[in-house]
Amino acid sequence: MALSCLARADAVRAAEPSPAAVPITVIAVRTDDAYDQADALTKALRSAIKNSAGWSVGEGDFSLEVLTLSLQCEDRPDAACQARIADHIKSDRYLWGVLRKSDTNVEGDVHLWTRGRPSSSVPVKYSANLTEANDEPLRKIAADALATLTGGPPQGSLRVRTGAAEASVLIDGKPVGKVQNGEGVFTVAVGPHKVLVKSTGFLDAEASVLVRPIATTDIALSQMPADASQTNWKRVGGFIGLGAGAVFGTVGVISSVQVASIQGDARYDAYRNLFGTEVKDVCDPEQRESVRGLAGSEGRTADAGVKLCERADTFMALQYVFYPLAVISAGLGAYLLVTSDGRAGERTGWTVQPSVGLGAGALDLTYRW
């Protein structure tokens, strides 16, 4: 009879256990007169485990009748024998059951043994014509029996850490509690979950996590201040204005240096000597015209001097353009920076003091924070 029962327990490849699923071994349901029904119920129980979140089918195909015979137990194993069965099949939890015919029905019970916990059982009774594991009524009977025996999906601990001292925690869209002092521990079903934290003054933070059985699973969600995602365009514009002011000021200074270098040029000194001491601006257009007709060495000196004056005109024009631009850009940039936080404080900003001229040029930049 043992061989007959074992032969009817078709080999079913167990689902691979994973760190997020707790294995339950299914021992073939024992019977003396309802082999087809017992075989179908065994398979239906395995399918129910596979389809239940947090559970997986333990490895191995075992027959209750063979196990009780080999371990010298009663047909319905007592608590001591059930513990020996667990050691023999190397399982911390397993299902076993007994089924018999009763008129047009079959009835019996299914048990769950869990190491370190009391054994639990649930009665089953249904029509004897349910001989296929895929029959929907039998699938429901198996699923209901598993849910009753296990109490639902296995539970795990989830430790949530946030950047805020206090935050509300939602798991899979449902509030589960609050984080205190930046940390909170919650009991949730084993498996994948979405965690969302909300707190005043911070942006929401969300992440996915795989909760594992037995051990505590940790997840850290970094919450940014609510205004961190808003670009402070006034501040950006302020730095751009300061940068542009520095560039414009640099061009102005270079122009001033170029103008000053003309004064030290020996050709410019020779050109000045063509005029009397009463002439103050030798680069005046009328003075240039007055020396254009000179010949010989004086003519060459006059031509060189006129070119130097024209070059000076160019750099003087650059000073007149870029020094004001430097003042305007730097001043606007400083104003935008000072007002970017919406607070009024001590008067701050740039102080720009340019000086221009043919003989000298300088730019004094000062910023008060």
C-alpha positions as CSV (number, residue, x, y, z in Angstrom):
1,M,0.0,0.0,0.0
2,A,2.9,2.3,0.7
3,L,4.3,1.8,-2.8
4,S,0.9,2.5,-4.3
5,C,0.5,5.8,-2.4
6,L,4.0,6.8,-3.3
7,A,3.5,6.0,-6.9
8,R,0.4,8.3,-7.1
9,A,2.3,11.3,-5.7
10,D,3.4,12.7,-9.0
11,A,6.8,14.5,-9.0
12,V,6.1,18.3,-8.7
13,R,9.1,20.5,-9.1
14,A,9.1,22.9,-6.2
15,A,9.4,26.6,-6.7
16,E,12.9,27.8,-5.8
17,P,13.0,29.3,-2.3
18,S,14.3,32.8,-2.2
19,P,15.5,35.2,0.5
20,A,12.1,36.9,0.2
21,A,10.0,33.7,0.5
22,V,9.6,31.3,3.3
23,P,9.6,27.6,2.2
24,I,6.8,25.2,3.2
25,T,7.3,21.6,2.3
26,V,4.2,19.7,1.2
27,I,4.0,16.0,2.2
28,A,1.6,14.0,0.0
29,V,-1.8,13.7,1.6
30,R,-2.4,10.2,3.1
31,T,-5.5,8.1,2.2
32,D,-6.6,4.5,2.1
33,D,-9.5,4.9,-0.4
34,A,-9.4,8.3,-2.1
35,Y,-6.1,8.3,-4.1
36,D,-7.2,10.6,-6.9
37,Q,-8.7,13.1,-4.5
38,A,-5.6,13.0,-2.2
39,D,-3.2,13.5,-5.2
40,A,-5.3,16.4,-6.5
41,L,-5.4,18.1,-3.0
42,T,-1.6,17.7,-2.6
43,K,-1.0,19.4,-5.9
44,A,-3.6,22.1,-5.2
45,L,-1.8,22.9,-1.9
46,R,1.5,23.2,-3.7
47,S,-0.1,25.6,-6.2
48,A,-1.7,27.6,-3.4
49,I,1.8,28.1,-1.8
50,K,3.3,29.2,-5.1
51,N,0.5,31.7,-5.6
52,S,0.8,33.1,-2.1
53,A,3.0,36.1,-1.5
54,G,6.0,35.4,0.8
55,W,5.8,31.6,0.6
56,S,7.6,29.1,-1.6
57,V,7.3,25.3,-2.0
58,G,10.0,23.5,-0.1
59,E,12.2,21.0,-1.9
60,G,11.5,17.3,-2.0
61,D,8.6,14.9,-2.6
62,F,7.5,13.0,0.4
63,S,4.8,10.5,1.3
64,L,3.2,10.7,4.8
65,E,2.7,6.9,4.7
66,V,6.3,6.1,3.8
67,L,7.6,8.6,6.4
68,T,5.5,7.2,9.3
69,L,6.5,3.7,8.4
70,S,10.2,4.4,8.2
71,L,10.1,6.4,11.4
72,Q,7.9,3.9,13.2
73,C,5.1,6.4,13.9
74,E,1.4,6.0,14.1
75,D,-0.7,6.5,10.9
76,R,-1.6,9.9,12.3
77,P,1.8,11.1,13.7
78,D,1.8,12.6,17.2
79,A,3.8,15.8,18.1
80,A,7.1,13.8,18.8
81,C,6.8,12.0,15.4
82,Q,6.0,15.3,13.6
83,A,9.3,16.7,15.0
84,R,11.2,13.7,13.7
85,I,9.6,14.0,10.3
86,A,10.8,17.7,10.2
87,D,14.3,16.6,11.0
88,H,14.2,13.8,8.4
89,I,13.0,16.0,5.6
90,K,15.1,18.9,6.8
91,S,12.3,21.4,6.9
92,D,11.2,24.0,9.5
93,R,7.6,23.9,8.3
94,Y,5.5,21.5,6.4
95,L,2.0,20.5,5.5
96,W,0.6,17.1,6.0
97,G,-3.0,15.7,5.8
98,V,-5.3,12.7,5.8
99,L,-8.3,12.2,3.5
100,R,-11.0,9.6,3.3
101,K,-14.2,9.0,1.3
102,S,-17.6,9.7,2.9
103,D,-20.5,8.8,0.6
104,T,-20.2,11.2,-2.3
105,N,-17.7,13.4,-0.5
106,V,-14.2,13.2,0.8
107,E,-13.3,14.7,4.2
108,G,-10.3,14.9,6.4
109,D,-7.9,17.5,7.7
110,V,-4.7,19.4,6.7
111,H,-2.0,20.3,9.3
112,L,0.8,22.8,9.4
113,W,3.9,21.9,11.5
114,T,6.2,24.8,12.3
115,R,9.4,24.4,14.3
116,G,9.2,26.1,17.6
117,R,5.4,26.7,17.4
118,P,2.3,24.6,18.1
119,S,0.9,22.6,15.3
120,S,-2.3,23.9,13.7
121,S,-5.0,22.1,11.6
122,V,-8.0,22.8,9.5
123,P,-10.8,20.4,8.4
124,V,-11.6,19.9,4.7
125,K,-14.7,18.4,3.1
126,Y,-15.8,18.6,-0.5
127,S,-17.3,16.6,-3.4
128,A,-15.5,13.5,-4.4
129,N,-15.7,14.4,-8.1
130,L,-13.0,17.0,-7.6
131,T,-10.0,14.9,-8.8
132,E,-8.1,17.6,-10.8
133,A,-5.8,20.0,-9.0
134,N,-6.8,22.8,-11.5
135,D,-10.5,22.5,-10.6
136,E,-11.4,26.0,-9.3
137,P,-13.4,24.8,-6.3
138,L,-10.4,22.6,-5.2
139,R,-8.0,25.5,-5.7
140,K,-10.1,27.7,-3.5
141,I,-10.3,25.0,-0.8
142,A,-6.5,24.6,-0.8
143,A,-6.0,28.4,-0.8
144,D,-8.4,28.9,2.1
145,A,-6.8,26.1,4.1
146,L,-3.3,27.6,3.6
147,A,-4.5,31.1,4.6
148,T,-6.2,29.7,7.7
149,L,-3.1,27.6,8.7
150,T,-0.5,30.3,8.1
151,G,-2.5,33.4,9.0
152,G,-1.6,35.0,5.7
153,P,1.8,36.0,4.2
154,P,4.8,35.8,6.5
155,Q,5.8,39.0,8.3
156,G,9.1,40.9,8.3
157,S,10.5,44.0,9.9
158,L,11.3,47.1,7.9
159,R,13.5,49.8,9.4
160,V,12.9,53.2,7.7
161,R,15.5,56.0,8.0
162,T,14.8,59.5,6.7
163,G,16.5,62.9,6.5
164,A,13.7,64.4,8.6
165,A,13.4,64.0,12.3
166,E,9.7,63.2,11.9
167,A,7.9,61.8,8.9
168,S,4.8,59.9,8.0
169,V,5.4,56.5,6.4
170,L,3.2,54.9,3.7
171,I,3.8,51.4,2.5
172,D,2.1,50.5,-0.8
173,G,0.0,53.6,-0.5
174,K,-1.3,52.9,3.1
175,P,-0.2,54.8,6.2
176,V,1.6,52.6,8.7
177,G,2.9,55.1,11.2
178,K,5.5,57.8,11.7
179,V,9.3,58.0,11.9
180,Q,10.6,59.5,15.1
181,N,14.1,61.0,15.4
182,G,14.7,60.0,11.8
183,E,14.0,56.2,12.3
184,G,11.1,53.8,12.6
185,V,10.5,50.1,12.5
186,F,7.4,48.6,11.0
187,T,6.0,45.0,10.6
188,V,5.0,44.2,7.1
189,A,4.4,41.2,4.8
190,V,7.5,39.6,3.3
191,G,8.1,40.6,-0.3
192,P,8.4,43.7,-2.5
193,H,6.9,47.0,-1.3
194,K,6.9,50.7,-2.2
195,V,7.8,53.0,0.7
196,L,6.8,56.7,0.7
197,V,7.8,59.2,3.4
198,K,6.2,62.6,3.9
199,S,7.1,65.4,6.2
200,T,6.5,69.1,6.5
201,G,9.1,71.3,4.8
202,F,10.6,68.4,2.8
203,L,10.0,66.8,-0.5
204,D,8.3,63.4,-0.6
205,A,10.8,60.5,-1.0
206,E,9.9,57.1,-2.4
207,A,11.8,53.8,-3.0
208,S,11.2,50.1,-3.6
209,V,12.3,47.6,-1.1
210,L,12.3,43.8,-0.8
211,V,11.3,42.8,2.8
212,R,13.0,39.6,3.9
213,P,11.7,37.1,6.5
214,I,13.3,36.8,9.9
215,A,15.9,39.5,9.5
216,T,15.2,43.2,9.6
217,T,15.3,45.0,6.3
218,D,16.8,48.5,6.2
219,I,15.9,51.3,3.8
220,A,17.2,54.9,3.9
221,L,15.3,57.7,2.2
222,S,17.0,61.0,1.8
223,Q,14.5,63.9,2.0
224,M,15.5,67.2,0.5
225,P,14.2,70.5,1.7
226,A,11.0,71.5,-0.1
227,D,12.7,74.6,-1.8
228,A,15.7,72.6,-2.9
229,S,14.2,71.7,-6.2
230,Q,13.3,75.4,-7.0
231,T,16.1,77.2,-8.9
232,N,16.8,80.5,-7.3
233,W,17.1,82.5,-10.6
234,K,17.8,85.7,-8.8
235,R,20.9,84.2,-7.2
236,V,21.9,82.7,-10.5
237,G,21.4,86.0,-12.2
238,G,23.4,87.7,-9.4
239,F,26.5,85.5,-10.0
240,I,26.2,86.0,-13.8
241,G,26.0,89.8,-13.3
242,L,29.1,89.7,-11.0
243,G,31.0,87.6,-13.5
244,A,30.0,89.8,-16.4
245,G,31.0,92.9,-14.4
246,A,34.4,91.4,-13.7
247,V,34.9,90.6,-17.4
248,F,33.9,94.1,-18.5
249,G,36.1,95.6,-15.9
250,T,39.0,93.6,-17.0
251,V,38.6,94.8,-20.6
252,G,38.4,98.4,-19.3
253,V,41.6,97.9,-17.2
254,I,43.4,96.4,-20.2
255,S,42.3,99.4,-22.3
256,S,43.6,101.8,-19.6
257,V,47.0,100.0,-19.6
258,Q,47.2,100.3,-23.3
259,V,46.5,104.0,-23.2
260,A,49.1,104.5,-20.5
261,S,51.7,102.6,-22.5
262,I,51.2,105.0,-25.4
263,Q,52.4,107.9,-23.2
264,G,55.6,106.1,-22.5
265,D,56.3,105.3,-26.1
266,A,59.4,107.3,-27.4
267,R,57.6,107.9,-30.7
268,Y,54.8,109.7,-28.8
269,D,57.4,111.9,-27.0
270,A,59.0,112.8,-30.3
271,Y,55.6,113.6,-31.7
272,R,54.8,115.9,-28.8
273,N,58.0,117.8,-29.4
274,L,56.7,118.9,-32.8
275,F,54.3,121.2,-30.9
276,G,54.9,124.0,-28.6
277,T,54.3,123.7,-24.9
278,E,51.1,125.7,-25.2
279,V,49.4,122.8,-27.0
280,K,47.9,120.5,-24.3
281,D,46.2,117.9,-26.5
282,V,48.5,116.9,-29.3
283,C,46.0,114.2,-30.4
284,D,43.3,116.7,-31.1
285,P,42.1,116.2,-34.7
286,E,43.1,119.8,-35.6
287,Q,46.6,119.2,-34.3
288,R,46.9,116.0,-36.3
289,E,46.0,117.8,-39.5
290,S,48.5,120.6,-38.9
291,V,51.4,118.2,-39.0
292,R,50.4,115.9,-41.9
293,G,52.2,118.0,-44.5
294,L,55.6,117.8,-42.9
295,A,58.5,116.2,-44.8
296,G,61.6,114.4,-43.9
297,S,62.2,113.1,-40.4
298,E,59.6,115.5,-39.0
299,G,57.1,113.9,-41.4
300,R,57.9,110.4,-40.3
301,T,57.7,111.5,-36.6
302,A,54.3,113.1,-37.3
303,D,52.9,110.0,-39.1
304,A,54.0,107.7,-36.2
305,G,52.4,110.1,-33.7
306,V,49.1,110.3,-35.5
307,K,48.9,106.5,-35.6
308,L,49.6,106.3,-31.9
309,C,46.8,108.9,-31.3
310,E,44.4,106.9,-33.4
311,R,45.3,103.8,-31.4
312,A,44.7,105.7,-28.2
313,D,41.3,106.8,-29.4
314,T,40.3,103.2,-29.9
315,F,41.3,102.2,-26.3
316,M,39.8,105.3,-24.9
317,A,36.5,104.4,-26.5
318,L,36.7,100.9,-25.0
319,Q,37.1,102.4,-21.6
320,Y,34.1,104.6,-22.0
321,V,32.0,101.5,-23.0
322,F,33.3,98.8,-20.7
323,Y,33.8,100.7,-17.4
324,P,30.1,101.7,-17.3
325,L,29.1,98.2,-18.3
326,A,31.2,96.8,-15.5
327,V,29.6,99.1,-13.0
328,I,26.1,98.3,-14.2
329,S,26.6,94.5,-14.4
330,A,28.3,94.2,-11.0
331,G,25.8,96.5,-9.3
332,L,22.9,94.6,-10.8
333,G,24.5,91.2,-9.9
334,A,25.1,92.4,-6.3
335,Y,21.5,93.6,-6.0
336,L,20.2,90.3,-7.2
337,L,22.4,88.3,-4.7
338,V,21.4,90.5,-1.8
339,T,17.7,90.2,-2.6
340,S,17.7,86.6,-3.6
341,D,16.7,85.4,-0.1
342,G,13.9,88.0,0.2
343,R,15.5,89.5,3.3
344,A,16.7,93.0,3.8
345,G,19.9,93.4,5.7
346,E,23.0,95.5,6.0
347,R,23.6,97.5,2.9
348,T,25.9,95.5,0.6
349,G,27.1,95.7,-2.9
350,W,30.0,96.6,-5.2
351,T,31.8,99.9,-5.2
352,V,33.5,100.7,-8.5
353,Q,35.7,103.7,-8.9
354,P,37.2,103.9,-12.4
355,S,39.6,106.6,-13.6
356,V,40.4,107.0,-17.3
357,G,42.6,109.3,-19.3
358,L,45.4,109.3,-21.8
359,G,48.1,109.5,-19.2
360,A,46.7,107.0,-16.7
361,G,43.9,104.4,-16.0
362,A,42.7,102.5,-13.0
363,L,39.7,100.6,-11.6
364,D,39.0,100.1,-7.9
365,L,36.5,97.3,-7.2
366,T,35.2,96.7,-3.6
367,Y,32.4,94.4,-2.5
368,R,30.8,94.5,1.0
369,W,29.0,91.3,2.2
